[in-house]
Amino acid sequence: AHAYNALGYSLADRNLRLDEAETLIARALELSPDDPFILDSMGWVRFRRGDSAAALAHLERAYAKRQDAEIAAHLGEVLWSLDRHEDARRVLDKALAAHPENTLLGETARRLGVR
């Protein structure tokens, strides 16, 4: 499951071959449906494909299972894209308090104007 996820996420994160990325991540989810990192990857690929509503469902599940900095950054980004700015701020502020040195989290917050 983790190999499928790693390859799919690396494609999605670079915004490359999103159909293939989603297929790989879907296979990973079949094998490990409750893994927060795989749920995060599916949320991220759905966001990259323009489906923020589907992305949000996966990212909220992932974040509920593990309050990881990268999952928080992705969740904040998707909330922001859905004009849920206060929710995005709340998630990002909480994550930044727990992970103040995380580069992705800090860059996401700055880019969105949260920090």
PADREN-28037 format. One record per residue (C-alpha): residue number from 1; z, x, y. Coordinates in Angstrom, 3 decimals. Layout:
<pts>
 resi       pz       px       py
  NUM        Z        X        Y
...
</pts>
This chain:
<pts>
 resi       pz       px       py
    1    0.000    0.000    0.000
    2    0.919    2.745    2.435
    3   -2.382    4.596    1.951
    4   -4.389    1.428    2.712
    5   -2.191    0.789    5.723
    6   -2.434    4.354    7.041
    7   -6.216    4.377    6.907
    8   -6.565    0.864    8.315
    9   -4.128    1.538   11.133
   10   -5.784    4.828   12.077
   11   -9.090    2.976   12.463
   12   -7.536    0.075   14.382
   13   -5.565    2.342   16.694
   14   -8.797    4.105   17.672
   15  -10.600    0.744   17.964
   16  -13.065    1.810   15.241
   17  -14.595   -0.191   12.363
   18  -12.204   -3.073   12.898
   19  -13.629   -5.169   10.031
   20  -12.946   -2.329    7.608
   21   -9.543   -1.688    9.167
   22   -8.520   -5.316    8.718
   23   -9.737   -5.346    5.097
   24   -7.677   -2.241    4.295
   25   -4.571   -3.588    6.004
   26   -4.980   -6.976    4.304
   27   -5.006   -5.167    0.947
   28   -1.834   -3.321    1.939
   29   -0.209   -6.643    2.893
   30   -1.121   -8.131   -0.497
   31    0.719   -5.247   -2.149
   32    3.679   -5.205    0.227
   33    3.832   -8.468    2.224
   34    7.201   -7.859    3.881
   35    6.708   -4.259    5.011
   36    7.284   -4.216    8.788
   37    4.888   -1.318    9.347
   38    2.064   -3.081    7.515
   39    2.795   -6.307    9.419
   40    2.625   -4.243   12.622
   41   -0.737   -2.809   11.591
   42   -2.147   -6.270   10.893
   43   -0.884   -7.467   14.249
   44   -2.453   -4.486   15.986
   45   -5.843   -4.890   14.325
   46   -5.835   -8.621   15.141
   47   -5.043   -7.773   18.766
   48   -7.859   -5.207   18.853
   49  -10.189   -7.909   17.526
   50   -9.184  -10.259   20.343
   51   -6.934  -12.630   18.398
   52   -3.670  -12.276   20.306
   53   -2.131  -15.439   18.830
   54   -2.542  -14.181   15.244
   55   -1.426  -10.725   16.353
   56    1.753  -12.161   17.834
   57    2.773  -13.871   14.587
   58    2.487  -10.617   12.622
   59    4.195   -8.512   15.288
   60    7.115  -10.911   15.700
   61    7.702  -10.803   11.934
   62    7.469   -7.007   11.952
   63    9.871   -6.655   14.882
   64   12.371   -9.074   13.327
   65   12.446   -6.846   10.241
   66   12.585   -3.500   12.046
   67   13.098   -2.852   15.738
   68   10.909    0.236   15.747
   69    9.614    1.718   19.019
   70    5.939    1.481   18.067
   71    6.291   -2.100   16.835
   72    8.036   -2.943   20.127
   73    5.215   -1.334   22.120
   74    2.616   -3.371   20.245
   75    4.647   -6.582   20.568
   76    5.137   -6.000   24.295
   77    1.419   -5.387   24.777
   78    0.468   -8.585   22.952
   79    3.079  -10.680   24.771
   80    1.751   -9.303   28.059
   81   -1.840  -10.183   27.091
   82   -0.674  -13.764   26.471
   83    0.849  -13.915   29.996
   84    4.365  -13.905   28.552
   85    5.398  -11.175   30.957
   86    9.145  -11.861   30.909
   87    9.208  -11.779   27.108
   88    7.204   -8.539   27.162
   89    9.632   -7.012   29.681
   90   12.623   -8.044   27.582
   91   11.188   -6.476   24.402
   92   10.095   -3.283   26.149
   93   13.332   -2.861   28.116
   94   15.432   -3.294   24.971
   95   13.259   -0.851   23.038
   96   13.298    1.704   25.870
   97   17.095    1.531   25.976
   98   17.191    2.315   22.243
   99   14.300    4.831   22.257
  100   14.144    6.349   25.773
  101   12.119    9.378   24.671
  102    9.377    7.488   22.805
  103    6.063    8.405   24.435
  104    4.037    5.379   23.302
  105    6.741    2.993   24.442
  106    7.051    4.668   27.837
  107    3.285    4.784   28.363
  108    2.904    1.130   27.399
  109    5.685    0.052   29.772
  110    4.198    2.092   32.637
  111    0.657    0.842   32.030
  112    1.842   -2.778   32.060
  113    3.968   -2.176   35.149
  114    7.234   -2.870   33.342
  115    8.644    0.539   34.330
</pts>
